[in-house]
């Protein structure tokens, strides 16, 4: 009986010790994860604004890059951190091309390309990363089939993906004839989703800019778009003196 009680007591002590140890490890992990998150937060906030095509005051990106060099890399958020870092570095490189010497600009672009490839190794499904790789590859080496494959990979990993689509659609329409038939269909669908999501100003700029050559295909794709969104696009175009035929809407002949 004494041996049995001792055994039960030993088991209880062991169980409690294990629970305390798990709790301590959990607390340490949570503390590390929280610290890693806050370390990466400024970089991720700036990268999110870059994806949304926001502008920054002079010196902001320089300060962010200095911050990047001075912090530990959070292993728990490695892929997100690397993606944010690549986005910031590429934007900073873009902004310095106007006043940097050609060799310095190319060095910055090469560094940005390396960062993008590193981020893609951690997150090969990052559609915006593939789009960035296409952009920097085209800027450095011109348009070639390899760079086009990066653009097509962006569509494969993230079709109709929010802010990525707004940036990508115009880039894709600029090289529309060299894209595969499948990707061309996705580009047209992406434009329709832009209108359906009520990004009317962005859709108009795309249509009257790089998309004008393909306006019939782009406008035909609007047939399944919400009626109010189609009307909003027609009104905006009409106000700017542009008359087009949008499926499901009668031509507006009123001079006002």
Number of C-alpha atoms within 10 A of each C-alpha: 6 6 8 9 10 11 12 11 12 12 12 12 12 12 12 12 12 12 12 12 12 12 12 12 12 12 12 12 13 12 12 14 16 13 13 20 16 12 18 24 14 15 23 21 11 20 22 16 13 17 18 14 14 10 9 11 6 9 10 13 19 13 10 18 16 11 14 19 9 9 11 10 15 19 12 14 13 16 19 19 24 25 24 26 23 25 26 26 24 23 18 20 23 16 14 14 15 10 9 13 11 11 9 14 19 16 13 20 24 17 15 25 22 14 21 26 19 16 23 21 12 14 16 16 15 19 25 26 26 25 26 23 24 25 21 20 20 15 13 14 9 11 14 11 10 11 20 21 15 20 25 22 22 26 25 14 15 16 18 20 16 15 14 20 24 22 17 24 23 21 18 25 23 15 13 20 10 14 18 13 11 10 19 18 14 19 25 23 18 23 28 23 23 24 22 20 14 16 16 20 15 15 23 19 14 23 20 14 14 18 23 15 14 14 18 13 14 21 18 15 19 22 14 13 17 15 15 12 18 24 14 16 21 22 16 15 19 15 11 10 9 11 14 14 14 19 16 14 12 8 12 13 7 5 5 6
